[in-house]
Amino acid sequence: MTKDKVLIIDDEEHIVELIRYNLENAGYDAVEAYNGVDGIKAAKNEKPTLILLDVMLPMMDGLEVCRKLRKDDTTKHIPIIMLTAKSEEIDKILGLELGADDYITKPFSVRELLARIKAVLRRTGSELEETSVFSFSDVTIDYDKHLVTKNNVKVDLTLKEYELLDILIKNRGKVLKRDLLLDKIWGYEYVGETRTVDVHIRHLRQKLEDDDKNPVYIETVRGIGYRFNDLEL
């Protein structure tokens, strides 16, 4: 079986060495880049299964790298976990806005990092096991192809957006609390970061609703969470 390949983009050599050593011990292949420009080249050439991306990088910072990777057809579907020494909410939100799938703040334990990687890769694989097609309004989700279309035009969703849409649909008609969504989608307790869910819900509405300011399907239940309405279903 082919090993999952993780690309580490970080300018701190001792951190790269530590991560690479532990990834290889855990059964992953690991490649590295030490600045943003080389990181983008490596992402295109190496075609990694997942990218660990530091925010503070020379030549091009991690947020800009994330933005460029998400705009490129050859790299836009690769899951990205951002690494940062900063803990301010604005950094996390900006990273999520640009399409990052997860966020971990330095210093972190190797055990925690490996758990995050495993969770993202597990979810990526498990979604592909679906073989059904689900439609609402002019939106269709083909689970077999991991494809979402609106008016027969492909809609590009990040991994987290796809997972969030999936759990809402599978629980349609039910109100799902923000904390529950955080736990189910991110795979760990993300205490106090419910804004993360709100950011992804906003993105889903912009991509799928006819009028994202007046959503029909993805409903906000004030003070609680969100519900997928099964109108027309």
Disulfide bonds with the S-S distance in Angstrom:
none
